């Protein structure tokens, strides 16, 4: 939980925060991205809400 608290403190102080993910979470995230690639562009367009996004983007460091 300390990692999440540190992230929140950083977010409030600087507008930016990071949260470390366990290997299991990174693998799950990777599987989600692999499945997403299989979704056709028409379906992606129907569920795209670009006008509502704040620019948040996930990134992952891989060991």
C-alpha positions in Angstrom: 0.0 0.0 0.0 3.0 2.3 0.5 3.6 2.5 -3.2 0.0 3.7 -3.8 0.3 6.3 -1.1 3.6 7.5 -2.6 1.9 7.7 -6.0 -0.9 9.8 -4.6 1.5 12.2 -2.8 3.5 12.6 -6.1 0.3 13.1 -8.1 -0.9 15.9 -5.8 2.6 17.5 -5.6 3.5 17.3 -9.3 0.5 16.1 -11.3 2.3 12.9 -12.1 2.6 9.6 -10.3 3.6 6.0 -11.0 2.5 2.7 -9.5 4.6 -0.4 -9.8 3.0 -3.6 -11.1 3.8 -7.1 -10.0 4.9 -9.5 -12.7 1.5 -11.2 -12.6 -0.2 -7.8 -13.2 2.2 -7.0 -16.1 1.5 -10.5 -17.7 -2.3 -9.9 -17.4 -1.9 -6.4 -18.9 0.1 -7.9 -21.8 -2.6 -10.5 -22.4 -5.2 -7.8 -22.5 -3.2 -5.9 -25.1 -2.8 -9.0 -27.2 -6.5 -9.6 -27.2 -7.2 -5.9 -28.0 -5.2 -6.2 -31.2 -7.8 -8.8 -32.4 -10.7 -6.4 -32.0 -11.8 -5.0 -35.4 -11.5 -1.2 -36.0 -15.3 -0.7 -36.3 -15.8 -2.0 -32.8 -12.9 0.0 -31.5 -14.5 3.1 -33.0 -17.8 2.5 -31.4 -16.2 2.3 -28.0 -13.8 5.2 -28.5 -14.4 8.3 -26.3 -11.4 10.4 -27.3 -13.3 13.6 -26.4 -13.6 12.5 -22.8 -10.0 11.5 -22.2 -7.5 13.4 -20.1 -4.5 12.0 -22.0 -3.8 9.4 -19.4 -1.6 6.6 -20.8 -0.4 3.4 -19.2 3.2 2.5 -19.7 5.1 -0.5 -18.4 8.8 -1.0 -17.7 9.9 -4.6 -18.5 12.8 -6.2 -16.7 
